[in-house]
Amino acid sequence: MTEYDHDKAATRARLLARLIRSRAKGHPDAAALRSVARGLVRVARHLADDGHDTADRVTRALWHIRRSAPHSFPVDVIAYVSAPLSGGRAPGLHDLMPANPEHAHREAQLRARLLELTEAGHLDSTEEDIVAATLAALLDLHTGHAALAEDVAAHGRADAQPTLFHPHRSELTGTHLPGRLTVSHHGRLIAELQVPYGITPDGIWQILRTFQLAA
């Protein structure tokens, strides 16, 4: 680990702290976000001290930031601070495997944007304004990915296992996969329906009740 690596990490920590403080104003998690910012300032100071135990102090400080960060803060962004110290690559975006085509398109756009930001090398710029702008864009991107993850959780993954619905005192069976509901009677397929990706179990029961009334 070189002095240049220390300087890069310290600059990123300091600029990210400034960005988080500015965004904490009026935020529901303002206190927790300011705590994250203070932790990043400590990281920058530890790196400036460059003592024999600098690596341990930085590691502990980064761990504490990740542990105490609010749910609204995408902790993957912290890895852009630590990457110069570990020689590691920038964090990617874990595959959400969305079933909803609109969500799959959004995920593809986020991946393309991440590649654009990381391959341009702007985080290594000697111009702090460029580094700050890049960190802001990355924070927005990872926040967007976290929001998309919540949407996918509500609408279903492409690898979701089917959910079976058996109405009480009926030979009907509903098999639900994201975006699709098949209805069988005595094991014979009687309908295959497109349903909203975010349909609730109550919505599925309501559909099955219409088949019960028609039976």
Buried (B, 14 or more C-beta within 10 A) or exposed (E): EEEEBBBBBBBBBBBBBBBBBEBBEEBEBBEBBBBBBBBBBBBBBBBEEEEEEBBEBBBBBBEBBBEEBBEEBBBBBBBBBBBBBEEEEBBEBEEBBBBBEEBBEBBEEBBEBBEEBBEEEBBBBEEEEBBBBBBBBBBBBBBBBBEBBEBBEEBBBBEBEEBEBEBEEEEBBBBBBBBBBBBBBEEEEBEEBEBEBEBEEEBBEEBBEEBBEEE
